[in-house]
Amino acid sequence: MQVEQCEEQLFLSHKAAILANHGLLTVGQSVAEAAWWFITMERSCQAQLLAMAAGTRYLIDRETALQVREQIGTPLSGWFQLRPLWDQITEDQPDLFD
């Protein structure tokens, strides 16, 4: 599949994809939103690996997963959740854009 087709299909129906042997790909209506989905996806992957290493699996039921998605999975939520990290980065590195 060509990159443009993959990107278009991802954007139309999903926020993120795991590309085997390549890493993560995220999209959003803004750069801030896409960046947040990438950060949260990376953290989620790390948590998943730790959970798998721990042994016993505890699955989240579909209803709970859908409720969480409705609460924190919107484009506005993605943009908003990146703001504190953005503020911290720009404060810690004031010459970042010089």
C-alpha positions in Angstrom: 0.0 0.0 0.0 1.3 3.4 -0.9 2.0 5.9 1.9 -0.8 8.3 0.8 -3.4 5.4 0.8 -2.2 4.3 4.3 -2.3 7.8 5.6 -5.8 8.5 4.1 -7.3 5.2 5.5 -5.7 5.8 8.9 -7.0 9.3 9.1 -10.5 8.4 8.1 -11.1 5.7 10.7 -8.3 5.6 13.3 -5.8 7.7 15.2 -2.8 5.4 15.3 -1.2 2.4 13.7 1.6 0.1 14.8 3.9 -0.6 11.8 5.7 -3.9 12.2 9.5 -3.3 12.4 8.9 0.4 11.9 7.2 1.9 14.9 4.1 4.0 15.4 2.2 6.3 13.1 -0.4 8.8 14.4 -2.7 11.3 12.8 -4.9 14.2 14.0 -6.7 17.3 13.0 -3.7 19.3 14.3 0.0 18.6 14.9 -0.6 18.9 18.6 -3.3 16.3 18.5 -1.2 13.9 16.4 1.7 14.5 18.8 -0.4 13.6 21.8 -1.7 10.4 20.3 1.9 9.4 19.5 3.0 10.1 23.1 0.1 8.3 24.6 0.4 5.4 22.2 4.1 5.0 23.1 3.3 5.1 26.8 0.5 2.6 26.2 2.8 0.2 24.4 5.3 0.4 27.2 2.5 -0.3 29.8 1.3 -3.2 27.7 4.8 -4.8 27.6 5.1 -4.4 31.4 1.7 -5.9 31.9 2.4 -8.8 29.7 5.7 -9.5 31.6 3.8 -9.4 34.9 1.7 -12.4 33.9 -2.0 -12.4 34.6 -4.1 -10.5 32.1 -7.0 -8.2 33.1 -9.1 -7.2 30.1 -11.1 -3.9 29.9 -14.6 -4.6 28.9 -15.8 -3.0 25.6 -18.3 -0.7 27.3 -15.6 0.8 29.6 -13.2 1.2 26.6 -15.9 3.0 24.6 -16.7 5.3 27.5 -13.1 6.3 28.0 -12.7 6.9 24.2 -15.7 9.2 24.3 -14.2 11.1 27.3 -10.6 11.5 26.2 -10.4 10.4 22.6 -11.7 13.5 20.8 -9.5 15.9 18.7 -10.0 18.6 21.3 -8.9 16.3 24.0 -5.8 15.3 22.1 -4.9 19.0 21.5 -5.7 20.0 25.1 -3.7 17.1 26.7 -0.5 18.1 24.9 -0.6 21.7 26.2 1.1 21.1 29.6 3.9 19.1 27.9 4.3 21.8 25.2 4.4 24.5 27.9 7.1 22.6 29.8 9.2 22.0 26.7 9.1 25.6 25.6 9.9 26.8 29.1 12.8 24.3 29.6 14.2 25.1 26.1 13.5 28.8 25.4 15.9 28.8 22.4 14.2 25.9 20.8 12.8 28.0 18.0 15.7 30.4 17.5 
